[in-house]
Amino acid sequence: MSVSAGEVRVFAQYADDVVETAEVVVVGSGPGGAIVAKELAERGRDVVLLEEGPPFSLDDLEIDPALSMSRTMRESGLRATRGSVMPTMQAICLGGGSLVNSAICVRAPDFVLDEWCERYGLTKTTRADLDPHYSAVGRFLGIAPTPDEVQGRRNLLFRQGCDALGYSSEPISRNVRGCRGSGECFTGCRARAKQSMDISAVPAAVRAGCRVLTSARVERVTGSADRAEGVRGSIVEPFTGRVAGRFEVHARRVVLAAGCMATPVLLEKSGGLANRSRQVGRNLRFHPGVAIVAGFDEHVDPHFGATQGYQSLQFLRDGYKLEGLWAPAAVLAVRTRGFGHVLKERLAQLPHSAVWDAIGSCNRSIGEVRVRRRGLDPKLLWRLHPADVPILARALYTLSEIAFAAGAHSVVTGVPGVPTEFHSLDDAQVLRNRSFRPSDFQTGGNHAFCTTRMHGDRERGVVDEFGRCHDVANLYIADTGVFPQCPSVNPMWTGMALAHRTAGLIAESL
């Protein structure tokens, strides 16, 4: 059975095994893979795009966070690192993480990209080099600053606190059109305002003739040690993983965009492909995140407003970025200290609360992705380095400072060994004066990178700065695994800009 040009095949439509031939096969429909597929298809190339998860229609989106995560996330949203235990969520659905992230689009700062070039032997990855690719993606997705009318009080209080302290802040640019401020980004935008890949780049690719196979789990890159010939795998039922058939795609070029955890596993399962440098799966880095809950006398109504609508980039060189945040109450409860009646009392105060978070550029905290004997789910080993702990403590102090400047009467950090609530900035001084251990912080890390890093030296990296594997001339990687280091800001736009550039290189090579 073959798939027609411009078709999206879903699980119910598979009757037999599938064999396809294309110029390019792209594995993964998240931000990197979808942009590559779109760009190549629009340039007239014959492309097959593969996605293990299903498409989600408006009726499929669930506002209940537990149900949503169990359906859209790998390992039902319970994936976590070992060593320093940190939850980390990766999506399994058409559109990948763009379906369930908060749509934040920030260009990596000049100083970060300059450091990438200096430390990793890159010559064409400065901001000036990438800005045309950022701009092309931005125009297509409608990336623009969040307007005040959908900020909500939660985000505007963040701005108010920053203004009072003289800290720079700005509305977050997001890939949305017609946002209503529903705060439902993490469970899928039911307003269909967020331009996730399933309603933007994938349909554009399909209109240009791309063939899309969902429920297609890639299990191996086929070919030899120095040349890829395609991929093969299983047709799997959504949510159960039941195998219902096989597929194979033969292609002149193979692009892996399965994510920085799945791509290394796939390379290892393919006989250790593209790993003469022995860097595949190594160098795993995150942006570990911490958060506060600030209590106010006024009614904040944090449910309303862009999920993350305001940010401060002032402290990027100090290692952290500050943001407004909203998540369903059930998710916030996991990060809230206390049980029983105490927990209920805290949750009852949410209408008068604002949640703000910080992400840390913890480049000394390094881990690795290991392959399990069975299955494709990775074993993630990672530790928060003691030298990176002060970054998170300083970030929490700065968030507390902003909260009190905005008029908060209390701040909860969830850090053990300090007062459960701060009632003044003097109380928060403990975050500046005490030495903390890595285990003292409740962190989450959904930004992950570096497991197939780019490097100018083929002995020290997996791909060159255009995403082309050093060892396999027709194999490319287009996900955040190619980052050589933390980008210091939310990674999606940078990942898409790099993917846009990679697509151009592939088109020229055919």
N, C-alpha and C positions, 0 to 999 in steps of 0.2 A: 504494500500500500504506500502510495506517495502523497505528498502534500502539495496542493496547488499554490502558485505564486499569489502572494497577498492574502494568505489564509492563516488564521490562528486555530490550531488544533487543540481540543480539550480532551480530557480523559475519556469521556463517553463516546468519542468519535473514533477511537482506535479499535479496529476489528482484527487486524493482523500485525505482524512485525513490520517495521518501517525501515526502508533503506533510501537514503537521499544522497544526492551529489550536488555540490555547490562550489562556488569560488571561495567563499569564506563561511566557516561555521563559528558562531559566537556562543560561548557557554556562560549563561547568566544574564538575566534581564534587568539587573539593578542599574544604578546610574551610569556606571562605566560601560557595561555591555550594551545597554539600550542605545546609548549615544553612538557607539561604534557601529551597531547594526543600522541605525538611522542614516548616519553619514555615508556609509558604504552603499546602502540601497539607493539613496538619493543620487549617488554618483553612477548609478546604473549597474552596480555589481550584484551578482547572484548570491544572496545571503540566507543562511538558515540560523535562526536564533533559538536556543534551547533554554528551557526553564524547568526546574524540578517541581516547583510549586504550581498551584492553579491560579487562574485569574479570579479576582474578586469583583463582583458587580456591587452596585449600591445596596441591593438587598442582602448581600453576604456580609456586609460590614457590621460588626457587633460592638456596641458601646461598652458592654461589660468587659473590663480589662482582662480578667482571667480567661474568659472565653476567646476574646480577641487574640491574646498571646498564644493560647493553645493551638489556634488555627493558623496564625501568620508567622510564628517564630519557630526556629529550629529548637528541638528538645523542649517543645512547649513553653519556650521562654525561660526555662530553668537552667540554661547553660551558664557555667561559671568557671573561673580559673581555679587552679590549685596552686598551693604555695601561699600567696595572699589570696584569700577567697574573695572574688569580686564577680558579681553577676554581669554577664555581657550578652546582649541579644542580637541575633542575626536573623533576617527574615527569610521565609521560604514561600514566595508568592510571585506572581507576575508583577514586575516593577521593583522587586527586591526591597531594600530598606527604604526606598523613597515612598512606598505606600504608608509606612508607619513611623517615619521620622517627622520632625517638626519643621521641615522645609528650609532650614537655615542655610543660606548661601553667603559665604565670606571668602574673599580672595586671600590667599596666603600672603602675609606681609613680606615686603622686600627683604628684610633682614633674615627671615627664615629661609627664603629661596636662595639668598646669597650664601648662607651657611651650607645649604645642601650642595651648592656648586663647589664651594671651597673644600668641604670635607669629603665629598664623594666623587670627585673627579668629573663633574658635569660642566658643560660649556654652553649649553643652550636651554637652560631651565631657570633663567632669571624671571622677574616679574615682567620685564619688557618682552621676553620671549613668549610668556604664557598669556599676557593680556589679550591678544587677538583671539585666543581660544576661549578665555573666560567670556569675552564679549559676545562671541558667536553663540555660545551656550546660553548666556543671559538673555539675548534677544529672543531666542527660540522659546525659552521657558517663562518669559515675562518676569525675570528676577528684578525686584524693586523693593525699596524700603517700605516697611509696614506703616500704613497711615494711622494717624491718631485715632480716627473713629473706630478702629477695631483693636486698639491696644488694650482697652480695659483698664480699670483702676490699678490692678496688680502691676502692670508694666509701667504705667505712668508714675506710680510711687517710686519705682526703681529710678526712673529719670529724675524725679524730684530729689531723692537722696543724693544722687550723683551731683546734681546742680548745686545743692547746698554745700557740698564739700569741694567743689571745683574740679571734680573728676570728669573726664570726658565720657560721653555716652552718646548713643545713636540708635535710631530704629534699625532693627535687623532686616536685612534684605532677604527675601524669601521667594521661592518659585511658586507663586500663587497668582491667581486671577479671580477677583471678586470674593476675597476672604470675608466671611461674616463674623469672625471672632468667636466661633463656637468652641474653641479649645479642644477639639477632638482629633488633633493631628496623629496622636499615638495609636489610635484605634482605627485610623482610616478616615479621610475627610468625606463625610456624608454629603457635604455641600458640593463636592467635586470641584472645589476651588484650588486645592493643592495640585500643582502640575506634576504629579508623580509619573514615573515612566510608563505605567500601564495606560494612562490616558493622554500621554504626550509623545514621547519618543517612540514607543512601541507602535502605536497607531500610525505615526508618520512613516516608520519603516515599512509597515504592512502596506500602506498606500503606495509606496515605491516598489512593492513586489516582494518584500522579505517574507519568508515562510517561518512561522513561529510554531514550535512544538512545546506545549506545556505538559506537565506531568512526565517530563523526560529527564531522568536522573543519569547524568554522565558518570561513568565509572572508570573510563580509561581513555587516554589519548593513544591512538593507534599510529603505527609507523615504526621508524628505527630510532636509534639514539641521537641521530643528527638531523632527522627530517620527520615532521609530523604528517600523517596522511588523513587524519580525521579523528572522530571520537565514536565511542559506542557506549551503550548503557541499557537501562531498563525503563519501561513505561510503568509508572507507579501510581497507585490510587491516592488521591489527596487525603490527607489526615491519617491514613492507616499505613501507607507505605507498601501496601500489597502489590507484588509484581504481577503485571498483567500482560507483559510482552517485552520484546526487545527492539532496539533501534540501532542504526548505524548511519553515520553521515561521513561521506568522503569529501574532502575539501583540499584546495590548494593552500589555503591559509587557515590556521586555527588560532582563535582568540579566547583566552581564559579570563573570564570576568566573574568568577564564582564567589569572590570575596577573599579577604586575606587569610581566612581560616580554611576555607574549602579548597582554594586553588593549590596550596602546598600539599594537602592530602591527595588531591587528584594527581599531582606530579609524582608523588611517592608511589601511589598505587599503579602508576604507569611505568614502573621499573626504575624509579629514581630519575626521571627525565629532567633535563635542564639543570642538573645539580652538580656539575663539575666543581663549582665554587664551594659546595657544601653549605650554601647559605639558605637553601629552601627550607622554610619552616622556622628559621632562626630569626633573631632580632625583633620578636614580637613586642610591640609597644602599644600603649593605650593613652587616652586622655582620661585618667581617673577623675570622677566627678564627686563633689561634695555639695551639700545644700543646707540652707537654713529655712526655718519657718518663722516669719516675723508677724507678731500680733499687733493689731491696731484697734483703737476705739471705734473707728468708722467702719461702716459696712463696705468691705472690699469687693465682695462677690467675685472671687477668683475664678469661678467657672467661665466667666465671660472674658473674652479677649484672646488675641493670638497666643497660641501655646507658648511660644517664646518670641516676644515682640521687641524687646529692648536689650541692648548689650553695652558693655564697656570694654574697650580694647586697650585702656590705659596701662594695664599691668602685664601686657604680653611679654615684655622683656624681663619681667620678674617671674614669669613662668605660669601665669594663669589668666584666664578670660572669665568675665562675669556676665551672667544672663538672667533675665526673667524666666520663669518656668511655671508650667501647670501640668499636672498628671492626675488621673482619676484618684479619688480618695482611697480606694483599696490599694493602689500602688504606693501612695504617700504613707499609708499605715505601716507598710513594711519598714520604712525608714524612720518611723516615729518610736521613741522610747516609751515604755510603759505597757501594761496589760490591763485587761478587764475594764473596770470603771475609769481608771486613769486614762487609758487609751481612748475610751468613748468621749471623755471630757475634752481631750485634745482635738479629736475629730469634730466635735461639736463647735469648736472655735474656728473651723476652716472658713466660714463666711466672712470672718473678720481678719483673715490671714493672707499673707503674700508669701509665695515660695520663690526663692531665688537660688541659683546654683553657680558653681564655678567649675571649670575644667582645667586640669593641670597638664602642662607640657613636661611630663616626667620622663625625660630621655635616658635617665640612668636606670630606670625600672624596666628591665628587659626580660622577656620570656621566650617561649618557643611553642610551636604547634607540633605535636607528635601524632603519629598515625596509630590507630588502634588495630589490633589483629583482625577484628571483624568490623564491618560497617564503615561508614564514611564520616561519622561524627568524630571530631578531633579530641585529643587530650590536650588541654591548655595548661601549660606551666608558666607562672608569672609571679614575680614578687615585687611589691612596692619597696623600692630602695630606701634605706633610712635617710639618705641625703636628699631625697625628694619629699620627705614628710613635711619639712617646714613650708614647702610651697602650699600644701593643702591647709595647713594651720593659718598661714598668712591670708589665704583666700577667704577662709571663714571669718577671720577678723575683719577684713575689708567689707565683706557682705554685712556683718553686724554693724559696722560703722555706718554704712549706707542706710541700713534699716532705721537706726536711731535718728539719723539726720532727717529721715523722711517722716518721723513722728511715731515710730513703733514704741509700744510700751513693753515688749518682751521679744526675745529671740531664742529659739530652740535650735541647737546644732546637732544633737544626737551623739556628741563625743563623750565617751565615758571618762570619769575622773574630773569633770568640770561641772559646775552647777547645771542642773537640768534646764533652767531658764536663766538667761541674762536679763536684767531689768535696767541696765545702764551700760554705757560703753566702758565704765570702770570694771564692771563684772567681766566684760569680754577680754580684758587685758591678759587673762590667764592664757588665752590662745597665743599671745606674743611672748609670754614669759616662761611657759612650761615646755619641757622636752617631751615629745610624744613618740609612741611606737607606731610602726605601720599598722598594727592591728587595732589601733584606737579609732580609725576612721571607717565609717560606713561609706564605701565608694561604689560607684557603678561605672562601667566602661564600655560604651557602645561604639566609640570611635576606636578602631583598631587598624594597625598599619605594619608595614616594613618586612613582612615574612617572605617576600620575593623582591627584595629591594633593588632599585636601580643603582648602578655604580659604573663609573668610567673604566674601571679595571675589571675585566671579566673574571679574575680570580677572587674578587671580593663582592661581587653582586650577581644577581640572576638575570637581570635585563639591563639594556642600555637605557638612556634617558628618553628614548622614544617608545619604550615598552617592548622592544624586540629582544627575545631571549638570546643571550650570548652563545649558547651551545646549539640552539636549534633555529636555523635561519628563518623558517616560516611559521614559528610559534611566537605568539605575542601575549602579554598580560596587560589587562586594562582594569584593574581594581586597586584599592588602596594598599595592597601588598607591595606595590612598586615604590611607595614613598620611602625615602631613605631614613627619615626621621619624623618625629611629630610635626604637624604643620602649625601648631599653636592655636589654630582656629578650627571650626567645624570643617570636616574634610570633603564634603560632597562636591562643592563647586570645583575645587582643585582636582579631584578625581575625574570629574567630567571634562575639565579643560585638558588634562593629560590624555584622556580617552579620545577626545576630539582630534588632538594632534596625532595620536597613534593611528586613527582611522585614515587620516590623510596620507600617512606613510604607507599604509597597506594598499590604499587605492593606487598610489603611484607605482607600487611594486608589481601589480598584477598586469 
